[in-house]
Amino acid sequence: MSLSLRAGLVLLGLLSVADVVGPLTTDGDHPPMWVALVGAALGLASLVCVVAAWRGSRRAVLPLVVLRLASALSAVPAFFVDDVPSGILALVVVFIAATLAGAALVSGSGSRSAVPA
């Protein structure tokens, strides 16, 4: 397992854990409880994929990336709601950036192209 794959899996795993505990940390408004519950479901499914990918399943990487990108996209509406505190918006930016970085790390760690350079 490459270093970039391991780093990406750790990063996406930490983001997944943050999603799973989201319903315990929300005030019910930021994010709304239903958003936190959807995030928790995405986080739990992502953790299953992280474990499978860590154990060597390359087939788990694509669903993992899709789940984490869906989770990041679920945070985008925070930029369009008027009463979201600036601290929450900063966390959303960090969350999205970390998701993109983790997705790039796990996606870029695949096998080399079959076409010679």
LOKE-703326 format. One record per atom (N, C-alpha, C, O): x, y, z; residue number from 1. Coordinates in Angstrom, 3 decimals. Layout:
N
<r <X,Y,Z>,NUM>
...
This chain:
117
<r <0.855,-1.173,0.000>,1>
<r <0.000,0.000,0.000>,1>
<r <0.900,1.234,0.000>,1>
<r <1.820,1.353,0.809>,1>
<r <0.615,2.139,-0.916>,2>
<r <1.454,3.327,-1.045>,2>
<r <1.202,4.298,0.105>,2>
<r <0.169,4.246,0.773>,2>
<r <2.165,5.179,0.313>,3>
<r <2.052,6.184,1.362>,3>
<r <0.893,7.133,1.081>,3>
<r <0.179,7.527,2.003>,3>
<r <0.699,7.504,-0.184>,4>
<r <-0.398,8.418,-0.498>,4>
<r <-1.756,7.760,-0.256>,4>
<r <-2.686,8.423,0.203>,4>
<r <-1.881,6.486,-0.552>,5>
<r <-3.135,5.790,-0.282>,5>
<r <-3.402,5.741,1.214>,5>
<r <-4.517,6.010,1.659>,5>
<r <-2.378,5.399,1.989>,6>
<r <-2.553,5.354,3.445>,6>
<r <-2.927,6.716,3.996>,6>
<r <-3.827,6.823,4.829>,6>
<r <-2.241,7.769,3.535>,7>
<r <-2.534,9.122,4.013>,7>
<r <-3.956,9.530,3.642>,7>
<r <-4.672,10.109,4.460>,7>
<r <-4.361,9.233,2.422>,8>
<r <-5.707,9.559,1.987>,8>
<r <-6.764,8.804,2.771>,8>
<r <-7.795,9.371,3.134>,8>
<r <-6.517,7.530,3.034>,9>
<r <-7.469,6.729,3.806>,9>
<r <-7.587,7.246,5.237>,9>
<r <-8.684,7.295,5.794>,9>
<r <-6.470,7.628,5.827>,10>
<r <-6.511,8.182,7.184>,10>
<r <-7.305,9.489,7.193>,10>
<r <-8.158,9.695,8.056>,10>
<r <-7.023,10.365,6.237>,11>
<r <-7.726,11.641,6.160>,11>
<r <-9.227,11.437,5.948>,11>
<r <-10.044,12.039,6.645>,11>
<r <-9.580,10.595,4.993>,12>
<r <-10.995,10.346,4.732>,12>
<r <-11.654,9.595,5.898>,12>
<r <-12.842,9.773,6.166>,12>
<r <-10.887,8.772,6.571>,13>
<r <-11.408,8.090,7.764>,13>
<r <-11.720,9.070,8.890>,13>
<r <-12.749,8.951,9.555>,13>
<r <-10.831,10.040,9.101>,14>
<r <-11.077,11.050,10.135>,14>
<r <-12.298,11.898,9.799>,14>
<r <-13.097,12.220,10.679>,14>
<r <-12.439,12.256,8.532>,15>
<r <-13.617,13.009,8.106>,15>
<r <-14.883,12.176,8.299>,15>
<r <-15.930,12.710,8.664>,15>
<r <-14.787,10.885,8.058>,16>
<r <-15.932,9.994,8.241>,16>
<r <-16.338,9.918,9.707>,16>
<r <-17.525,9.942,10.032>,16>
<r <-15.352,9.827,10.583>,17>
<r <-15.638,9.799,12.021>,17>
<r <-16.311,11.109,12.441>,17>
<r <-17.253,11.101,13.233>,17>
<r <-15.825,12.226,11.909>,18>
<r <-16.446,13.521,12.213>,18>
<r <-17.909,13.533,11.775>,18>
<r <-18.760,14.086,12.472>,18>
<r <-18.204,12.932,10.634>,19>
<r <-19.588,12.845,10.172>,19>
<r <-20.433,11.975,11.098>,19>
<r <-21.579,12.309,11.401>,19>
<r <-19.863,10.856,11.545>,20>
<r <-20.612,9.931,12.399>,20>
<r <-20.997,10.607,13.721>,20>
<r <-22.099,10.385,14.223>,20>
<r <-20.125,11.413,14.281>,21>
<r <-20.433,12.070,15.553>,21>
<r <-21.185,13.387,15.357>,21>
<r <-21.540,14.043,16.337>,21>
<r <-21.432,13.780,14.118>,22>
<r <-22.127,15.028,13.825>,22>
<r <-23.440,15.227,14.562>,22>
<r <-23.673,16.311,15.097>,22>
<r <-24.313,14.217,14.611>,23>
<r <-25.578,14.412,15.332>,23>
<r <-25.395,14.701,16.824>,23>
<r <-26.275,15.292,17.450>,23>
<r <-24.268,14.293,17.395>,24>
<r <-24.002,14.563,18.813>,24>
<r <-23.477,15.976,19.046>,24>
<r <-23.511,16.477,20.170>,24>
<r <-22.995,16.616,17.989>,25>
<r <-22.365,17.928,18.142>,25>
<r <-23.203,19.077,17.599>,25>
<r <-22.856,20.238,17.817>,25>
<r <-24.286,18.788,16.906>,26>
<r <-25.090,19.848,16.332>,26>
<r <-26.004,20.471,17.382>,26>
<r <-26.399,19.820,18.350>,26>
<r <-26.328,21.734,17.173>,27>
<r <-27.307,22.396,18.036>,27>
<r <-28.714,22.258,17.461>,27>
<r <-29.673,22.805,18.004>,27>
<r <-28.826,21.526,16.365>,28>
<r <-30.107,21.331,15.708>,28>
<r <-30.367,22.347,14.608>,28>
<r <-31.253,22.161,13.774>,28>
<r <-29.591,23.422,14.613>,29>
<r <-29.727,24.458,13.585>,29>
<r <-28.528,24.523,12.650>,29>
<r <-28.679,24.788,11.457>,29>
<r <-27.339,24.282,13.188>,30>
<r <-26.094,24.402,12.402>,30>
<r <-25.255,23.155,12.580>,30>
<r <-24.446,23.137,13.508>,30>
<r <-25.369,22.145,11.804>,31>
<r <-26.353,21.935,10.747>,31>
<r <-27.677,21.465,11.333>,31>
<r <-27.742,21.059,12.493>,31>
<r <-28.728,21.522,10.527>,32>
<r <-29.997,20.951,10.992>,32>
<r <-29.817,19.461,11.292>,32>
<r <-28.968,18.794,10.700>,32>
<r <-30.616,18.960,12.206>,33>
<r <-30.456,17.564,12.631>,33>
<r <-30.571,16.599,11.455>,33>
<r <-29.828,15.619,11.402>,33>
<r <-31.466,16.841,10.525>,34>
<r <-31.614,15.911,9.406>,34>
<r <-30.353,15.876,8.550>,34>
<r <-29.994,14.827,8.014>,34>
<r <-29.676,17.019,8.418>,35>
<r <-28.417,17.059,7.664>,35>
<r <-27.349,16.278,8.419>,35>
<r <-26.578,15.531,7.817>,35>
<r <-27.303,16.452,9.744>,36>
<r <-26.327,15.718,10.557>,36>
<r <-26.569,14.215,10.484>,36>
<r <-25.618,13.434,10.461>,36>
<r <-27.827,13.807,10.447>,37>
<r <-28.139,12.376,10.365>,37>
<r <-27.764,11.795,9.004>,37>
<r <-27.251,10.679,8.924>,37>
<r <-28.018,12.547,7.938>,38>
<r <-27.589,12.106,6.608>,38>
<r <-26.063,12.012,6.577>,38>
<r <-25.503,11.049,6.052>,38>
<r <-25.400,13.016,7.140>,39>
<r <-23.936,12.993,7.211>,39>
<r <-23.422,11.795,7.989>,39>
<r <-22.421,11.188,7.609>,39>
<r <-24.108,11.449,9.084>,40>
<r <-23.696,10.293,9.881>,40>
<r <-23.824,9.000,9.076>,40>
<r <-22.968,8.120,9.168>,40>
<r <-24.889,8.890,8.293>,41>
<r <-25.052,7.700,7.450>,41>
<r <-23.952,7.635,6.400>,41>
<r <-23.388,6.570,6.151>,41>
<r <-23.647,8.778,5.783>,42>
<r <-22.548,8.810,4.805>,42>
<r <-21.220,8.483,5.476>,42>
<r <-20.385,7.786,4.899>,42>
<r <-21.024,8.978,6.680>,43>
<r <-19.790,8.702,7.418>,43>
<r <-19.639,7.233,7.766>,43>
<r <-18.551,6.668,7.654>,43>
<r <-20.730,6.620,8.187>,44>
<r <-20.678,5.193,8.529>,44>
<r <-20.372,4.343,7.303>,44>
<r <-19.544,3.433,7.359>,44>
<r <-21.047,4.647,6.191>,45>
<r <-20.778,3.910,4.944>,45>
<r <-19.333,4.147,4.490>,45>
<r <-18.676,3.236,3.986>,45>
<r <-18.849,5.375,4.676>,46>
<r <-17.466,5.687,4.308>,46>
<r <-16.473,4.901,5.147>,46>
<r <-15.460,4.425,4.635>,46>
<r <-16.761,4.765,6.436>,47>
<r <-15.859,3.994,7.301>,47>
<r <-15.771,2.538,6.866>,47>
<r <-14.699,1.935,6.927>,47>
<r <-16.885,1.971,6.430>,48>
<r <-16.866,0.598,5.908>,48>
<r <-15.924,0.523,4.702>,48>
<r <-15.137,-0.415,4.578>,48>
<r <-16.013,1.519,3.819>,49>
<r <-15.141,1.550,2.631>,49>
<r <-13.676,1.773,3.011>,49>
<r <-12.780,1.186,2.405>,49>
<r <-13.434,2.617,4.011>,50>
<r <-12.056,2.867,4.457>,50>
<r <-11.433,1.565,4.958>,50>
<r <-10.302,1.234,4.603>,50>
<r <-12.176,0.831,5.782>,51>
<r <-11.656,-0.438,6.319>,51>
<r <-11.389,-1.423,5.187>,51>
<r <-10.353,-2.089,5.172>,51>
<r <-12.316,-1.518,4.243>,52>
<r <-12.131,-2.443,3.117>,52>
<r <-10.926,-2.041,2.280>,52>
<r <-10.137,-2.897,1.880>,52>
<r <-10.778,-0.754,2.014>,53>
<r <-9.638,-0.288,1.217>,53>
<r <-8.334,-0.507,1.972>,53>
<r <-7.325,-0.875,1.370>,53>
<r <-8.343,-0.288,3.271>,54>
<r <-7.134,-0.509,4.080>,54>
<r <-6.717,-1.972,4.036>,54>
<r <-5.528,-2.285,4.093>,54>
<r <-7.682,-2.856,3.937>,55>
<r <-7.398,-4.296,3.866>,55>
<r <-7.032,-4.753,2.463>,55>
<r <-6.789,-5.938,2.236>,55>
<r <-6.994,-3.816,1.520>,56>
<r <-6.518,-4.144,0.183>,56>
<r <-7.545,-4.142,-0.925>,56>
<r <-7.202,-4.416,-2.074>,56>
<r <-8.779,-3.845,-0.623>,57>
<r <-9.813,-3.850,-1.653>,57>
<r <-9.769,-2.551,-2.463>,57>
<r <-10.165,-1.490,-1.979>,57>
<r <-9.286,-2.653,-3.694>,58>
<r <-9.248,-1.481,-4.571>,58>
<r <-10.663,-1.083,-4.995>,58>
<r <-10.905,0.069,-5.354>,58>
<r <-11.593,-2.037,-4.954>,59>
<r <-12.975,-1.760,-5.341>,59>
<r <-13.665,-0.824,-4.355>,59>
<r <-14.682,-0.222,-4.697>,59>
<r <-13.145,-0.690,-3.158>,60>
<r <-13.769,0.165,-2.141>,60>
<r <-13.393,1.630,-2.301>,60>
<r <-14.025,2.499,-1.701>,60>
<r <-12.368,1.915,-3.105>,61>
<r <-11.876,3.293,-3.218>,61>
<r <-12.885,4.198,-3.932>,61>
<r <-13.150,5.304,-3.459>,61>
<r <-13.442,3.762,-5.039>,62>
<r <-14.384,4.610,-5.774>,62>
<r <-15.636,4.928,-4.948>,62>
<r <-16.018,6.095,-4.865>,62>
<r <-16.287,3.930,-4.333>,63>
<r <-17.430,4.275,-3.480>,63>
<r <-17.048,5.206,-2.332>,63>
<r <-17.830,6.076,-1.948>,63>
<r <-15.844,5.022,-1.783>,64>
<r <-15.369,5.893,-0.709>,64>
<r <-15.287,7.336,-1.190>,64>
<r <-15.775,8.249,-0.524>,64>
<r <-14.674,7.535,-2.337>,65>
<r <-14.542,8.892,-2.885>,65>
<r <-15.919,9.497,-3.154>,65>
<r <-16.156,10.664,-2.843>,65>
<r <-16.817,8.716,-3.726>,66>
<r <-18.164,9.214,-4.029>,66>
<r <-18.898,9.592,-2.736>,66>
<r <-19.533,10.644,-2.669>,66>
<r <-18.813,8.750,-1.727>,67>
<r <-19.471,9.040,-0.453>,67>
<r <-18.914,10.292,0.204>,67>
<r <-19.670,11.120,0.712>,67>
<r <-17.590,10.434,0.195>,68>
<r <-16.987,11.612,0.838>,68>
<r <-17.308,12.887,0.064>,68>
<r <-17.529,13.937,0.667>,68>
<r <-17.337,12.805,-1.279>,69>
<r <-17.705,13.986,-2.068>,69>
<r <-19.173,14.351,-1.835>,69>
<r <-19.513,15.533,-1.784>,69>
<r <-20.038,13.353,-1.695>,70>
<r <-21.447,13.629,-1.385>,70>
<r <-21.567,14.302,-0.022>,70>
<r <-22.374,15.214,0.158>,70>
<r <-20.776,13.857,0.919>,71>
<r <-20.791,14.479,2.243>,71>
<r <-20.326,15.930,2.164>,71>
<r <-20.926,16.812,2.779>,71>
<r <-19.263,16.176,1.412>,72>
<r <-18.766,17.545,1.258>,72>
<r <-19.807,18.425,0.569>,72>
<r <-20.009,19.576,0.955>,72>
<r <-20.458,17.883,-0.442>,73>
<r <-21.496,18.647,-1.138>,73>
<r <-22.672,18.976,-0.231>,73>
<r <-23.327,20.003,-0.409>,73>
<r <-22.939,18.117,0.734>,74>
<r <-24.046,18.385,1.653>,74>
<r <-23.760,19.590,2.551>,74>
<r <-24.679,20.141,3.158>,74>
<r <-22.507,19.998,2.638>,75>
<r <-22.140,21.155,3.457>,75>
<r <-22.197,22.471,2.683>,75>
<r <-22.184,23.541,3.293>,75>
<r <-22.258,22.414,1.370>,76>
<r <-22.239,23.623,0.534>,76>
<r <-23.391,24.587,0.832>,76>
<r <-23.174,25.798,0.801>,76>
<r <-24.607,24.107,1.120>,77>
<r <-25.685,25.064,1.406>,77>
<r <-25.384,26.026,2.555>,77>
<r <-26.020,27.075,2.655>,77>
<r <-24.438,25.695,3.414>,78>
<r <-24.076,26.605,4.508>,78>
<r <-23.632,27.974,3.982>,78>
<r <-23.762,28.979,4.681>,78>
<r <-23.113,28.014,2.763>,79>
<r <-22.672,29.284,2.187>,79>
<r <-23.840,30.151,1.724>,79>
<r <-23.657,31.340,1.464>,79>
<r <-25.014,29.584,1.619>,80>
<r <-26.166,30.305,1.077>,80>
<r <-27.241,30.596,2.123>,80>
<r <-28.274,31.186,1.806>,80>
<r <-27.001,30.187,3.363>,81>
<r <-27.940,30.450,4.454>,81>
<r <-27.402,31.637,5.242>,81>
<r <-26.212,31.704,5.549>,81>
<r <-28.286,32.568,5.564>,82>
<r <-27.862,33.830,6.176>,82>
<r <-27.330,33.716,7.600>,82>
<r <-26.392,34.431,7.952>,82>
<r <-27.889,32.852,8.422>,83>
<r <-27.551,32.859,9.847>,83>
<r <-26.468,31.863,10.269>,83>
<r <-26.361,31.544,11.453>,83>
<r <-25.673,31.372,9.334>,84>
<r <-24.606,30.423,9.683>,84>
<r <-23.413,31.204,10.235>,84>
<r <-22.895,32.096,9.564>,84>
<r <-22.973,30.876,11.454>,85>
<r <-21.832,31.587,12.049>,85>
<r <-20.566,31.434,11.204>,85>
<r <-20.367,30.423,10.530>,85>
<r <-19.719,32.459,11.259>,86>
<r <-18.490,32.445,10.450>,86>
<r <-17.555,31.299,10.837>,86>
<r <-16.838,30.779,9.982>,86>
<r <-17.552,30.900,12.096>,87>
<r <-16.723,29.767,12.518>,87>
<r <-17.150,28.467,11.851>,87>
<r <-16.314,27.644,11.478>,87>
<r <-18.450,28.293,11.706>,88>
<r <-18.974,27.102,11.024>,88>
<r <-18.594,27.141,9.548>,88>
<r <-18.217,26.123,8.969>,88>
<r <-18.695,28.324,8.946>,89>
<r <-18.306,28.450,7.531>,89>
<r <-16.831,28.114,7.344>,89>
<r <-16.463,27.471,6.362>,89>
<r <-15.991,28.541,8.270>,90>
<r <-14.562,28.217,8.183>,90>
<r <-14.348,26.704,8.275>,90>
<r <-13.526,26.145,7.549>,90>
<r <-15.091,26.045,9.170>,91>
<r <-14.990,24.586,9.282>,91>
<r <-15.452,23.893,8.005>,91>
<r <-14.875,22.883,7.603>,91>
<r <-16.477,24.425,7.374>,92>
<r <-16.975,23.853,6.118>,92>
<r <-15.889,23.949,5.041>,92>
<r <-15.684,23.006,4.277>,92>
<r <-15.203,25.083,4.985>,93>
<r <-14.125,25.254,4.003>,93>
<r <-13.023,24.228,4.258>,93>
<r <-12.534,23.597,3.321>,93>
<r <-12.634,24.062,5.510>,94>
<r <-11.590,23.087,5.858>,94>
<r <-12.059,21.677,5.518>,94>
<r <-11.299,20.882,4.966>,94>
<r <-13.308,21.369,5.847>,95>
<r <-13.893,20.061,5.578>,95>
<r <-13.874,19.751,4.075>,95>
<r <-13.481,18.656,3.672>,95>
<r <-14.292,20.702,3.259>,96>
<r <-14.318,20.497,1.807>,96>
<r <-12.907,20.349,1.251>,96>
<r <-12.652,19.477,0.421>,96>
<r <-11.989,21.200,1.708>,97>
<r <-10.600,21.122,1.236>,97>
<r <-9.965,19.788,1.626>,97>
<r <-9.263,19.175,0.822>,97>
<r <-10.211,19.338,2.859>,98>
<r <-9.652,18.054,3.309>,98>
<r <-10.253,16.896,2.518>,98>
<r <-9.564,15.924,2.209>,98>
<r <-11.535,17.005,2.193>,99>
<r <-12.176,15.966,1.388>,99>
<r <-11.548,15.889,0.003>,99>
<r <-11.250,14.801,-0.490>,99>
<r <-11.349,17.036,-0.618>,100>
<r <-10.729,17.055,-1.950>,100>
<r <-9.300,16.514,-1.898>,100>
<r <-8.880,15.775,-2.788>,100>
<r <-8.556,16.885,-0.853>,101>
<r <-7.186,16.385,-0.712>,101>
<r <-7.177,14.868,-0.508>,101>
<r <-6.391,14.161,-1.139>,101>
<r <-8.044,14.372,0.367>,102>
<r <-8.111,12.927,0.606>,102>
<r <-8.527,12.162,-0.633>,102>
<r <-7.982,11.099,-0.930>,102>
<r <-9.503,12.708,-1.363>,103>
<r <-9.950,12.050,-2.596>,103>
<r <-8.828,12.014,-3.621>,103>
<r <-8.650,11.012,-4.315>,103>
<r <-8.073,13.099,-3.719>,104>
<r <-6.947,13.137,-4.656>,104>
<r <-5.872,12.125,-4.254>,104>
<r <-5.287,11.462,-5.110>,104>
<r <-5.617,12.012,-2.960>,105>
<r <-4.592,11.071,-2.499>,105>
<r <-4.967,9.626,-2.798>,105>
<r <-4.136,8.860,-3.285>,105>
<r <-6.205,9.246,-2.514>,106>
<r <-6.583,7.852,-2.750>,106>
<r <-6.794,7.563,-4.232>,106>
<r <-6.550,6.447,-4.691>,106>
<r <-7.245,8.565,-4.979>,107>
<r <-7.470,8.373,-6.419>,107>
<r <-6.159,8.320,-7.184>,107>
<r <-6.035,7.578,-8.158>,107>
<r <-5.193,9.093,-6.756>,108>
<r <-3.909,9.142,-7.439>,108>
<r <-2.982,8.000,-7.094>,108>
<r <-1.884,7.899,-7.640>,108>
<r <-3.417,7.138,-6.190>,109>
<r <-2.548,6.047,-5.765>,109>
<r <-2.811,4.755,-6.510>,109>
<r <-2.272,3.707,-6.153>,109>
<r <-3.637,4.823,-7.542>,110>
<r <-3.975,3.626,-8.318>,110>
<r <-2.813,3.123,-9.144>,110>
<r <-1.702,3.650,-9.084>,110>
<r <-3.092,2.109,-9.905>,111>
<r <-2.043,1.526,-10.726>,111>
<r <-1.644,2.466,-11.844>,111>
<r <-2.422,3.330,-12.249>,111>
<r <-0.458,2.298,-12.331>,112>
<r <0.071,3.132,-13.415>,112>
<r <-0.707,2.886,-14.700>,112>
<r <-1.322,1.835,-14.883>,112>
<r <-0.667,3.844,-15.559>,113>
<r <-1.368,3.736,-16.850>,113>
<r <-0.739,2.618,-17.678>,113>
<r <0.467,2.378,-17.624>,113>
<r <-1.590,1.944,-18.443>,114>
<r <-1.102,0.851,-19.283>,114>
<r <-0.404,1.404,-20.537>,114>
<r <0.297,0.672,-21.236>,114>
<r <-0.602,2.683,-20.809>,115>
<r <0.037,3.312,-21.972>,115>
<r <1.401,3.827,-21.567>,115>
<r <1.492,4.633,-20.642>,115>
<r <2.480,3.389,-22.232>,116>
<r <3.810,3.860,-21.853>,116>
<r <3.959,5.355,-22.129>,116>
<r <3.376,5.893,-23.069>,116>
<r <4.752,6.005,-21.289>,117>
<r <4.960,7.450,-21.414>,117>
<r <5.907,7.793,-22.528>,117>
<r <6.185,8.970,-22.762>,117>
